[in-house]
Amino acid sequence: MSFTPTKVTIEDDCGGISFVDARDHVFVFGAADQESHQEDQLSVYGIGLKRAMFKLGKNIQMTSDHKDGGFELKLDVGKWAESKEQPWKFNIDERPRASSGTTTLEVTALYKAVTSRLSDALFESQLRDRIARAYSFFISKIIDIYVNGHPVVAEQVAISDNQASENFSVEDVNVAILAGLGVPKDKRYVAETAGWNVYCNGRSVISYDKTSLTGWGVDGLLPAFQPKHRPFVGIVFFTSDHPESLPWTTTKLGVNTDNIVWQRTLKRMADIGKQVTRFLDARYSEDGTSISSDELQDAIGSSKTVTLKIASTPLLFKAPPKPPNNMTTIQYKVEKKQLADAKAATGQKSISNSEFGRYTFDYFVDNEVN
């Protein structure tokens, strides 16, 4: 894909689209449009080819070469919209058979809003990030994507070997849930890479969610997300041969909370996630974090490699034993003048009360105990 403020071009070498498929499936509307995607596990509904073209600009040219004969489309959207011909259709021309299959889509006469967006200096990097996240399971394995000549690198969710997991089915949808500790970068966990990630047939629809949408802070599900939960990473895979059953929204940018598959999965997500949040909650005592970074590394597991594997049998999160706390607190009250005199006798008048208490205790241990 490449773009300027005046033109958007999308090219691929994935075999092309035949003239027959273009005429009978790709460029159709209404009920026929729905029927054309019955075997497509990613389309079904949402922002498809035709809508995307119309949203970009007024002049559209599309050419595709195919081994069985491709097609060519030249469309002036304004003139086409004025046509009274029923039913709506596109006038496409057949191209001869080709040895290699490629498709090129070029849109010009872009709308003002589109031109403004494409002129934004940040848009290209934001688009690459969006693609890298949405299609992380396809990039490099099935397809390579470039934006203005720059390769898109898949954004993989980092989760450690120590995981809790469960597989089950709801009607015709297979569900796999994993939860564990993320893999820290520079020995630090940040909130941006914590939370639940949801995929439908390999496409990312939710990334690092820490809200009530995925059960956080919901009574009976998970606790409200707090800084101590930053190591938490959860992943949910929904797969089905009937993508209309998947719990994604029509735009594929979120989940449909009314979907029965999602409703039944949410409770199981909480059950799996609690194995990890209980461990993270237990790390904290009245004195703060009671587990060292090395001990947290033990909980991560032996491998730091990010491998997303769905176990055939349920797994339980293995929380290491909490180290014993041998520390306690001493508190007592004294007169202010006596304390000031005692500090003066040590030559440390500006020392804090807690530091002076530590000093006097160490003095007693050194001189009376040891």
N, C-alpha and C positions, 0 to 999 in steps of 0.2 A: 504494500500500500504506500502511496505517496500523495502529498497534497501541498497546495499553495493556497493563498487567500482567494484564488480565482478558479481552481480546478481540483477535483478529487479523482484519483485513479487507483483502481484496485485490479491486481493481476494475480493469476495463479496458473500453475501447471499441473493441475490435479486430474487431467483427463478430459476436461471440457464438458460441454452440455450439448447433447444431440439436438437436432432440429425438432425431432418428434417429441422429446421430453420438454423442450422449450414451449412448443405449441400446445401440448396436451396437459402439462403439469406446472411448469414454472410460471408462465404468464397467463394465469387464469384467476378468476375471482369467485368469491362466495363459496357455495357448497363444494364446487369443483376444486377450489383452492384447498379446502380442508382435506378432501380425499387425496389430493396429490401428495400430502405429507404423512400418509398413514404408515409408511415404512421408514420414516425419518425420525430418529430418536432425539434430535435436537430442535427441530423446527416446531411442529405442532401449532403453535401460536406465538404471538409476540412481534417483535420488530423484524420483519422478513425483508427479502430483497426488494420487492415492489415498494413497500412503504419507505424503506431506507432511501431508495432512489428519489422518490417524490419529496422526501424531507430535505434533501440536499440542494437540488437545483432544478432548473427548467429545461435544460438541454441534456439529453441522455443518449449515449452511444455505447452499445454493448456488442462485442464480437466474441464468438466462441468457435474453436475448431475441435472436431471430434472425428473419431475413426469411422463413424457411420454417417458423417455429414453434420456440420455445425450450423450456426445461424448468425444473423446480424440484425441488430435493432437500432434504428435511429428515431428518436422520439423528441418532438417539441411538445412539452407538457401542456402549454397553453392552448395550442391548436387541437391537441388530442382531447382535452377536457371539453372543448366546444362541440365535439362530435355528438350527434344525436343517435348514432347507430347503437342498436341493442342486439345482443348483449355486448357489454364492454369487451374489447379485445385489443391486442397489440398486433400491428402489422410487422411481421418478422420475415426476413428473406433467408432462404436456405443457402448454405455454403457447401462446397464440395468436401469429399472425404479428405481427412488429413492424417499424416503419420503420427503426429504428436497432438495431444489435447491441451489446449490453453484457453483461458477466458480473460478478457479485458473489459472492464467497465470504466467509463469516463463520464463524469458529470461536470458540466460547466453552467454558466449563468446562475451561479450560486445565490441563495437567498442572503439577505443582509445579515441575519443572525448567524448563519453558517460562516460567512466571510469573517465576521467579527470574532467568532470562536477560533477559527483556524489561524487568525492573526495573533492570537494570544501566545506569547513566548513560552508559556508553561504547558500549553495544550499537548504538544507532542509527547513530552515525558509523562503527562497524566494519562494519555491514551495508551502508551506502552505499558504503564503500570496496571491499567485496567485490564488489558489483554493478557498480561502476564499472570494475573490472578485468576481471571475467569477461565482461561484455557490451560491452566498449569499442567493438567494431566495429558494434554494432547501435544503441547509444544515439545519439540525435539524427538518425541516418540513417534508421532504420526505426521506432524506438520512443522514446518519452520515458517515463522512470520517475521516480516521486516516492515518497519515504518520509516519512510524517508531514508531507506538504505541502512537503518540501524536495526540489528537483530533484537527481537524480543526474547528475553531470558525468563523462563518459567519461574514463578514465585512458589516455591515449595513450602508447605507447612512443616516446620521443624518439630518433631516429636521424638522422644527418647524411646529406648527399647522397653523400658518398664511401663507397661500399659495395662489398663483394664479394658476389656472389650466384650462385645456380645453381638451375635448375628441372629436375625429373625426375619419373618415375613409378615407383612400386613396386606391381605388380599393378594394382588399381583405385583407387589413392590417388595424387593429385597432390601433389608436395612442392615447396615453394619455400623456399630458405634465403637469408637476408641477414645480413651482419655488417659492422659499421663502428664509428665513434666516435659516442658519444652527443652530445647538445647540452648543453653545460654551463649551469648556472644560477649566476649571479653569478661566472662564471669558475672555478667549482669543480666537480669530479666527486666523487660520493659513491658508496660501495659499494651503497647501497640501490637505485640505478637502474642497476646494471651486471649483466651476465650474460645468459643465454639466456631468451627468451620463446617459448612454444609455444602454437599455436592449432589447434584442430580444428573445421573448418567454422565458423570465426569466433569460437568460444568459447575464452577463455583457460583453459588447463589448467596451465601453468607460468609463473611470473613471476620474472624476474631471478634465475635459478638460477645458482649458482656452485659446485656440488658435482659429485661424480663421476657423478651422474645424467645430466648433460649433457656429460660427458667431461672436466671439469676435474680435473687431478691423476691422470688415467688414463694409464698407459704407452702410448705410441703415439698418443694423442689430443691433449689440450691440457695445457699446464703447470698446476700448481696455482695457483689464483687468489691473486693478491697485490695489495697496494695500487696497484702500478703499472698494474694492469689495470682500474682503476676507469672509464676512458673506454669500455671495451668494451661494445657492445650487439649481441646476436644475436637474430634472429627466425626462427622456423620456422612455416610455414603448411602444414597438412595439410587437403586438401579431397577429398571423395568423395561420390558419389551413394549409396554404400553405407556409412553411418556405422558399421556394425558392424566394418568393416575398419580404422577409424581407431585409432591407438595410444593412446586414452584409457582411463582406468580406469572401472569401473562407476559411480563417484561423480562422474566428470568433474573431479576435483581433482588429477589427476596423469597420468603416462603409464604404460602397461603395458610394462615393459622386456622382456617375453617376446615382444612383438609383432614380427613379422618386418619390418614397415615401419619401426618405430623402430630396430631393430638395424641395418638398412641405412642409415638416415638418419644415425645417430650418427657414422659414419666420415666422411660427407660434411660434416657440421657441423664436424668437426675440421679438415678440409681448408680449408674456407672461413674458419673462425675463426682459423687460424694466420696468415693474411695480415695480420690485425689485431694479434694478440698478438706476432708477430715485430717489428712496428713499435714497439709499446709497450715490448717488452723492450729494443730498441735505443736507446730514449731514455735508458737508464740506463747510466752508466759508473762508474768507481771514485770519481769526484768527485760523483756524484749525478745529478740530472736534467740532461741535456745539451741539452735543447730547451726554448726559451722558450714562454710561453703564446701568444705571437703565432704562433710556428712551429707549434704544435699547432692553432691556429685555421686555418692553411693546410691542414693535413691534414683538417680537418673538411669543407672544401669551401666553395663560394661562397655557399651558402644555409643559413640557420639554420632554415628552415621544416621542420617535421616532416611529411614526406609519405611514406607507406608505399606504394611502388610496386614491383611485381614485374616486373623487366625480362624481355623475351622472349628475350634472349641473355645468357649469363653475363657478369658484371662482375668486374673485378679491383680490389682496393683499391689506391689510388694513394698510396704512402708518399712524402712529400717527402724529398729528400736530407738526410742527416744533416749538420749544419753542422760544419765542421772544428774540431777542438779544438787551439787554439794554446797551451794551458797545459801546464806541467810542474811537477814538484815538486823542491825542493832540500832535502837532508837532510845534516847533519853533526853530529859530536859535539865538545864542548868541555868543559874543566874547569869545574866548578860555580863555583869562586872567580873564575875569569876572567870568566865570564858575569855574576856578581854585580857585579864591579868595572865591567864595561862598561855594565851597566844604570845603575849609580850615576853614571857619567860623563855619561849622557844626562839625568839627573834623573828617570828613570822606573823606580824600583826595583820597583814592583808590576806592571810590564808582563809579559804572558805570554811564554813562550819563542818561540811562533810569531809573536806580534806583534813581538817584538824582532828576529826573523830578517827579517821583512818590512821593518822600520825600517832595519836595516843594509843590506839589499839596495837599497832606494830611495836611501839615502844614497850608496852607491857609484855607482849609475847617475847620480845628479844631479851628483856631483863628478868622476867619472872618465870616464863615457861621454858625457854630454851637455855 
